[in-house]
Amino acid sequence: MALFVLACFDHEDALDRRMAVRPNHLAYVDANRERLKLAGPMFDAAGRMAGSLFILDVEDEAAVEAFSAADPYRLNNVFERVEIRGFKVSVGALP
């Protein structure tokens, strides 16, 4: 297994879509807890949700892409772009 960061950035006008599908997104995240080390929303300068950040412990980058592709936020065009990067903890500890 390896750690990856999945950073998802919302479209400028996506807040209403985000809120409409949020219950489905949260259920999806809950169903995938075994692969997630950390997850949560990112915020814009005004304090509005404007993205999502995940740290996943999975086999490879393809597993991160598959997780992202099935996320209700991505399926409902909330995200403008997603970025996947390998990750290594250097300071602190993940659960």
N, C-alpha and C positions, 0 to 999 in steps of 0.2 A: 504494500500500500504506500501511497505517497500523498503529500499535502499539496493542494491547489487553492488559489484564490480565484473566485468568480466574482467579478465586479460588473454590476449591471446598472446602466445609466438610463433614466427615463427620458422619453420624449418631453419636450417643454409643456405640452398640453395633455399629459397623461394622468394627472392626478385623479380626475373623475373615473377614468378606466381602472386605475390602480385600486381605488376604494371600492368600486363595484365588484371586482374579482378577488379582493383581499381574503375573504373567507375561504375561497377555493385554494388560493396560494398558501395560506396558513395550514390548511389540511394537507396539502401536498408536501410542505416542509415537514410537518409532523410525521407523515408516513415515511420520510427519508431520514429520520433522526440518526440512524445508525451510521450514516455516511457523513454527517455534519459535525464539525467541531465547534463552529460559531456561525451565526447567521443573524442578520438584522437589516433594518432600513438605513439608508444614507439620507442626509437632509441637505437642502439648498440653504443659501444665506438667510432666507426668510424663515427657516425652520420647518418648511414643508417637506414631506417625504419626496425624494427625487431619485431614488435608486435602491439597490439591494446589494449587500455584500455577504458572501459565503466563504467559509474555509471548509473544504471537503477533504476527507481522507478516503481516497479511491484508488483504483488500479492504475489509471492513466488519464491523459487529457480527454480521450474519447468518452470516458465515463462522465467527466464534468460536462462535456458538450451534450451528452444524452440527458443528464439531469436538467440542464438549462433549457434544452429544447422542449421538455415536457412541462415546464413551469407554467401555470396558468397566466402569470404576468407576461411571459414571452408569447404564449399562444394568443393573447388578447392585445398584442401590440403596445404594451406598456413601455417596453425597453427600446430605446433608440439604438443602443449598442451594448454588447457584452465583451468583456475581456477576460481571458483565462491565462493565469500565470502559475508556474510552479512556485512553491513556498517552502521556506525552512524557518523554524522558530530559532531565533538566536538569543532573544531576551524574553523572559517570562515563560509561561507555560499554558498550553491549551488543555481543556478538560479531557 
